[in-house]
Amino acid sequence: MLALLAANAYLGIEDANLQHFYWFLCALAMLAVCLIGFRLIGLFFAAQREKKASWTTFRLLAKTRDLSDPQINVLAIVVRHAQIKRPPRILGSIQLLDKAVQKAQERIEFSESQMLLIDSTRKKLVSSKVRWTANSDERRQVERAHCSWNARMIFIAKEILDKEMLKVVGDESERLKGALAEVSAGRSDNDLKEYKVQIRDISGGGGAFLASPTFPGVEGDYVMLYGESQRIPFVLENLCGEIVSIEKDDERGCLVIHNRFLLLDQEVRKGIINYVYGKMTETDNKRTSSISQTIARPT
């Protein structure tokens, strides 16, 4: 190549014009910069949406713990200055709350009224915290709301999804999304079966479904849920869950499938939490009304 360029003048051949090549390289570099910029912007807005959803969940859960607005606001200040990435976590751990308050005090100085609110918040969280036993159903009753919704459930064996995930490049969540897209679009080589189920209870983290005793799934398998009932107050489509346990209900003659939701859309999570919170509020109001009527009843 160098010998050819050196012989250009002797042979009467004009020198190659590399300016177009340089412009082409510059265009490729600009395109790469633009793509990276768009990717970073997308990640930024996704992080902002996730952060907003986390704070919404925090305030809804704080309401279920019977915290007042001033208590929630001062607790939010503690969370921000303690730099806790997932605000709802502070409502479930007194130890984390104490560490967060100590860390926040190193950054800012709380007023006397704020310290009183923090102390009252801690006492309320301690008094409302339930000590769960290994086989207790109380936790599911508190965190979940009962319902009775008809739905369709597509069963996906673990080995099928694992096989599809091997074909997708990216982190675990991206590979799971890609594998689910392949399976749900029918592009896999497997014949997936659909089952009719009834959603018995639901929460932002999972749900329990009543299914036929012939359901072949086991712990670790996956399901895709599609809502059919018109009474479901939010859109329930392509909701993926991992089976964490299966119980046999001899009285009803069915199986109770406990699922952990995966890749839950923030809008769906918000809709579920609003439903659960509304049910809890409705139950509390009924209990309060019943107590008031009992007290007011003449003896």
Secondary structure, DSSP 4 states (H G I P E B T S, - for coil): -HHHHHTHHHHTPPPP-THHHHHHHHHHHHHHHHHHHHHHHHHHHHHHHHHHHHHHHHHHHHHHTT--HHHHHHHHHHHHHHT-SSGGGGGS-HHHHHHHHHHHHHHS---HHHHHHHHHHHHHHHHH-----TT-SHHHHHHSEEEEEEEEEEEE-HHHHHHHHTT--SSHHHHHHHHHHHHHTT-SSS---EEEEEEEEE-SSEEEEEE-TT----TT-EEEEEE--TT-SS---SEEEEEEEEEEETTTTEEEEEEEEES--HHHHHHHHHHHHHHHHHHHHHHHHHHHHHHHS--
